[in-house]
Amino acid sequence: MNMIVLMTAAGAPLAMLGLSTPDLPQRNCIFMIHPQVTSAVFESKEGKIVFPDRPTEYPCSYARKQGGTDIAFTNQNGWRFEVRIGRGDEGSWRASLADDAVSGRAFSPFGDRK
């Protein structure tokens, strides 16, 4: 899996999470603006959490399991991201910081190819 599309809980396109290769337990990932993001979504709470400043590469854990793939990392503002993609290439994402959290839908358009 090299790219995951993140959407808001309402299903609006938000970001693409690019993942480095090869498949290792520790990979690097970076958020890219989804080409269909609207200014309202970019300026939303989710947009400000996903894109807090300039693009930054994050070390992330990558675990392929029987039920799917889990990816986790912390951004430069301390938000902890957890992305889970199931066997059907669809899943969810969640970002949390203390008692605050946002979440949405996620999918891998190219699947979890080896």
Order of alpha helices (4+ residues) and beta strands (2+ residues): beta-beta-beta-alpha-alpha-beta-beta-beta-beta-beta
